[in-house]
C-alpha cells in the first residue's frame, strides 16, 4: 500500500500526463514520451498509471481521441476529416472504434447531436414535457436514495435503431449532498469520486450510493467553472450518519495525512431540463454543449444560475461491457 504522500505525488505526475494528452489528443503519444512527462521509467510509469487510473495509458489516449472526435461531430464536422485527425488510417477503422466507444456509428451520433442542437425537422420530437417529480424518492431498505422521475431510456425501447433524444422538464426538491471539489483533468474525476466514497465508507452504507456531479461557476475565475463530486445523503438520518463518518475520517486523517476537503452542501430545488445519456462518460461534455447551445434557446425557458447536475445511474464498478447511464440536468426558469 502506498503512503498518502507518495500517492499524491504520483497523482500529480499522472495529471501532468493527462494534461499533455488533452492539449493534442491526435499527436503521436508513446509510452516512452508520456513516461518522460511523468519523470518515470516506462516500466514504472505503466505500472503506476494502470494502478491509479484503472486502465493503461494507451487506453486513455484512445478514449480521449474518441472524446475529441465526439466533440467535433457535435459541431457537424465531416466524419472523414474527424477520423484522420483522430489518427485512424481509414474512416472504416474509425467507425468501428467509435461504435465500440459510443454505442452508435459516427454518422448516427452526429445525427443525434444535430437533433439536440435544434434541427427544425426534429423540433416536434424534442418538445419539452413538463413534469413534476419533486425528486421522487425510491425506497431501498431503511434509507432513501434520490431518483429523478420521468426520464426514459430510449435505447431500452429499441436497440436496433437510435431513437431521438428526449428532454423532459421536471421540478425537484432541494438535495443535501456531501461533496469534494475536483482539481485536475476531467478524466480524473473518477478518482475524486473514489476518494469521496472511500472516505465516507459508502460501501458500508446502501443509502450513500447516488453519485452526483455538480458544475457551477467559479467565482475566482472569470468565465470559469468548478466541479464537485458528491453523494446524495437522502434522509436527515442518513445525512447525520454521513457527517459522523466524515468526523471519523477527519480523526483518522490526523495520522494518515491531511483530510480531504469534504463538505456538506445543499442544492436548491427548482426546474430542470433532463436528458438521459446512455453511453460513455466522455460523451457528457458534448451532450451538455448541444443541450445548452441548441435545445435551450428554442425551448421557451432560460438558463438559471443554479449548478448543472450529473446524476450517475450506473454502479461505480459496473463492467465495461455495460452502458453507462447518466441523467444530465440543466437548471432552467420560465420567463
N, C-alpha and C positions, 0 to 999 in steps of 0.2 A: 504493500500500500504506500502511495506517495505521501510525503509530507505536504501539508497545505501550502507552504511557501514554494515548494518545488512544483506543485500542480499549477499554482498561479503563474509562475514563470513560464511553464510550458504553454499554458493557455494564451499568454501574451504573445509568445512566439508564433503559435498557430494562428492567432488573429492577424498577425502581420502577413502570414502566408495567404490567408483567405482574402485580405485586402488587396494583395498583389494580383491574385487571380481575378478579383472583381474589377480591377482597373482595366483589364483587357482579357476577357474570357477566351477570345479566339486565338490568343497568342500561343506559341509553341511552349507550353509549360511541361517540364520534365521533372522526374523525381529529384534529380541532381540539382536543378536550378531552384526548385522550391525548398529543398533541404538547405541550400545556401542562404536563402532568405531567413530561415529559422535558425541559422548558425548551428546546425547539427549535421552529423554524418547521415548519408542517405538511409542506411540501415536503421539507425536510431530514430531518425525522423519518421520513417514509415511505421515503425512500431508504436511510437508515442502518438502519432496522428490518429492511427486507427483506434487506439485505446481511448482517446478523448473525444473523437468525433463519431465513432461508431461506423466508419466507412474509410476506405482508402482515399488518398488524395487524388488518385486518378478518377475515382467515382465522383468526388466533389467537383473536379474540373468539368467532367461530362455534364453533371447536373446544372452547374452554373451556366455552361454554354447553352443548354436547352432552355434554362430560365430566361436568359437573354434573348434567345430566339422567340420565346413566347411573348416577351415584351414587344419585339419588333413586329410579330404577326398581329398583335393588338393594334399596332399603328398601320396595319394594312400593307406591310412590306411584301414583296414577291417571295414566294417560297424558295425559288431557285437561288435568289440573292442571299436569303437568310441561311440556307443550307451551306453555301460557300463560305460565308463569314463565320459560321459556327465550326468550320474546319472539316466538313464532310466532303468526300470526294464526289458524291453524286446526290441528287435530290432523293433517290430511292433509299440510300443508306440513311439519310437524314430523316426521311419519313418513318422508317422502321424504328429508329431510336426515339423519335418524338412520340410515336404511338405508345411505346413502352413507358415513356415518361408521363404523358398526359392522358393516355387512355383513348385518344382520338387522333386522327391524322392531322398534319399541319393545316390542310385546307379546311377540314371540319372545324378545327379550333378557331381559325381566322373568321369563319362564318359565324360561329357562336359569339365571338368578341364583337363582330360587326353589328349583330343584333343588340348587344348590350350598349353599344355606343350610339344607338338610335337610328338604325336603318329604318326609313319610313315604312317599308313593307312589313316590318315586324312590330310596328307601334301597337297594334291591337293585342298581339301576343304578350307584350310587355306592360300592358296597362296595370298599374299597381292595384292590389287588392287590399282594402282596408280591413284589418282585423284587430281585435283587442285581445291580447294574450295575457297581459298583466303578469308576465314572467311565470307562465304555467309551471307549477311545482309538481314534479313527479316523485312519488314516494319510493325510497329504496331502503328497506329495513326500517330502522328507527329514525333515520335522518332524512334530510331533504337535499335534493340536488336540482339545480336550475335546469329548465328546459324551455326553449322558445317554441311555442306552438305555431302551426300554420306554415311551416317550411316543408316543401315537398322534395323528395329525392327523385328528380326527373329520370335519372338513369335506371332506377329500380323498376320504373314502369315499362321501359322498352330499351333493352340493351342493344338492339340491332341498329337503331338509328338515333343519332344525337338529337335530343329534344332542345327546343328553345329554352334558354334560361328564364326562370321565373323570379320576379321580385315581389315580395309581399310587404305591406306596411302594417306594423304592429305597434302596440304600446306595452311597454314593460315597466314593472315596478323598480324602485331602487335596489341595487345589489351591494352587499357587503363582501369585500374581497380582501385577501392578503396578497400583496404583490411585491415584486422585486424588479428594480429598474435594470434594463438590459443595456450594457455598454459593449459595443463591438459590432462586427458584421451581422447582417441579417441571418446568415446561415448558421450562426452560433446561438440563435435564440433558444434552440432546443436544450442547450447546456444550461441556460439561465433557468428554464423550467425545471430541469433536473435538480439544480441546486435548491430551488424553492421547495419542490415537493419532497426532496430528501430531508431538508432541514425541518420541515413541518411533519415529517413521518407520515405522509399521506397514504402510504401503503398499509398503514395500520388503521386508517380511518376511512371507511367507504363513503363518508359524506364529502370529504375533500378530494373529489375526483374531477370535478368540472373545471377544466382549464380555460382561461380567458386571456386573450392578448388585448392590451389597452394602448391605443395610439393617440397621443394628444399633442397639441402644440407645445414646443419647448420655449418657455419664457426667456431663457438665457441666450437664445439664438434666433435671430430674425428669420422667419420662414422655416425654422427647423422643427423637427418632431422628436418626441421621446417615446420610447416603447417600454411598457411594463409587462412582465409575465405575472399572471395572477391565478389564484384558485378561488372559486366562489365558496363562501363559508356557509351559506344557506340560513338555517335557523339560528336564533340567538344562542341557543345551547351549543351548537356546532361552532359558532364564532368564538364563544368563550373558551371552548376546548382548544381551538386552534391558537388562540392567544396564549393559553397556558403552555402549549407545545413550543411556541415561539420564545417564551420566557425560559423554558428549559434549555432550548438551543443556545440562547444567549449565555446562560450559565456555563454550558459545556464549552462554548467558544472561548472563554477566558483561558482555557488550557490549550485548545486546538488551534487558536488563531483568532483574528478579528471576526466578529459576527457579520453575516451578510446583512445588507440593509433592507430587510423585510419590514414592510409597514402596512397597517390597515388602511383601507381606502373605501369610501362609499361612492358608488357610481350613481349618478342621478338617473331616474327613470325618464320615460317620455316616449316620443315617437321615434321609430327606427325603420329604415328600409332594410329588408333582409333578403339576402341571396344565398342559397345553399350551393357551395362549391364541392364537387366530388372530383378529387384529383390531388396531385402532389402539392405540398405547401408552397412550393416555388411559384405556383400559379396565383397565390393570394394577391401579390402586388399588381400584376397586370389586370386582374379582375377588379380589384378596388379602383384602379385607374380608369377602367372602362365604365364602371358604375358612376364615379364622380364626374367624369368628363362627358359621358353620353347619356346615361339614364337620368341622372338627377336634373339637368337643365330642362328636360322635356317632361318631367313628372308632375309639375304643378306644386312641388314642395321646394323649400330652401334648406340649405345646409345649416345645421345648428352647431354651436361651439362645444358641445359635449364630445368626449372622445369617441372615436370609431372603435368597434369591438370585433374581436375574432373569437367565436365560441368553437372550441375544438371538440368534435363529437367522437372521434376515434380514440381508442385507448393509446397511451403513450408508447406501449410496447407492441403495438399491432405490427404484424409482419409486413414485409414489403409487397407481398402479393395482394394485400387487401387495400382498396382505395381509401384515401384519407377523406373524411367528411368534415367540412368546416362551414359554419354559418357566419357570413360576413354582415355586420350591422353598421349602417351609416346613420348617424344622428340627423334627423330632419325636423322641420317645423313648417306649419302652414302659414301662408301669407296672411 
